[in-house]
Amino acid sequence: MFPRFAANRLRTAFADTPVVFLMGPRQCGKTTLIKSLIDDTWTYITLDDQAQCEIARADPVGFVRNLPLERVALDKVQRVPELFVSIKQAVDEHRRPGRFLLTGSANALLLPRLSDSLAGRMESVRLTTLSECEIRGREPAFLPALLQGEAPVARDLRVREHLLQRLVKGCFPEPVQRTSERRSSVWYRQYLDTLIQRDIRDFTHIDHPGSMSGLLKLAAFHTGKLVNLTELGNRLELDRLTVKRYMALLEQLFLVERLPAWHTNEYKRLVKTPKMHAVDTGMTCAVRGLTRKRLLERPAELGVLLESWVYNELRKQAVWLDEPLSFHHYRDKDKVEVDIIVEDASGECFGVEVKAAATLAARDFSGLRRFRSLAGKRFKLGVLLYDGDHTTAFGDGLFAVPIGAIWS
């Protein structure tokens, strides 16, 4: 089993919160993690058990009332979202820390059938796909260094071949452990078929299931690009509102994320359209038929996928920090860009640009320089990640850093 840094957050939440909800994409390791944390004092029930699922759906109030008053772990709770209201009632009657541990492959706070809130009673903990730090068993250091205004340090240099493998195999636990790209790709295709046939239909009525499958594929081709719902709708012959609803469902299932644009009221020439990132490059490569060989032949596609991978790695590290962070991208009407802007709770900003090549030129910092000028005192540090072997200063607060610093 890989070390999961979310485990500490779960243990902390058990100590003072009645309901702890572990959420994340299907097959990211939620069940494995909770089984490693609970002991004989817990009652474990999975709603993948069809009999239990049918009982819970038929009488959610009675199902929860018949649970022990001690600790209960309910796995796959997204299959019966009606249980949340009954759990709230049970907590109000017998409130104690760590009474319920729930897992689900959808964001509970966005479930359409969640008719009441567990606000003040529940803490949500996000479990992502594996980070490179977890795969290697290393403590994450990139974001902590960045937030302290320091250029992150890289132990591993010239990591192009490793990155190609990671992009193609992705970060879900099962394909990470498979021996070949082809076998990893087979897993992802089966995974997406299961999502369409089961999970998506569990949550909501889909008028065009074939279009949902098509949207999943289109999302793979649009990762790292600005979101254009009208274009997606035209490709699928769906209206814009339907595409917007389907995209929201993909976000709810942790398959894609929208990265909002950074903006300020003082500057009017900023593009406010969000970007879309798939949460896993292995899934993207499987849908698009991309292999290591093909990525080497298509440097533009390699660059976009690497940007998505870095964004996802930073989002994973942010989950484990106590300080809340927000993520954005920067783009203005001159098409000057910065791939990722990290903003802390006080409004201080850190820019991260990603380049797949091993060589650098001063012009590669044009986006970071533009953003530094615009952000003013809020700007603290800008980092350009590249496949090199030196950390080099490029002016006030700007550094070129080997991409291996992500997991060093």
Helices and strands as residue ranges (DSSP letters): H 6-14, E 19-23, H 30-37, E 43-46, H 50-58, H 60-65, E 72-75, G 77-79, H 83-93, E 100-104, G 108-110, E 122-126, H 132-136, H 142-147, H 160-169, H 173-177, H 181-194, I 195-199, H 200-203, H 209-221, E 225-226, H 229-236, H 240-252, E 256-259, E 275-278, H 281-288, H 292-297, H 299-319, E 326-331, E 337-343, E 349-354, G 362-365, H 366-375, G 376-378, E 379-386, E 392-393, E 398-402, G 403-406
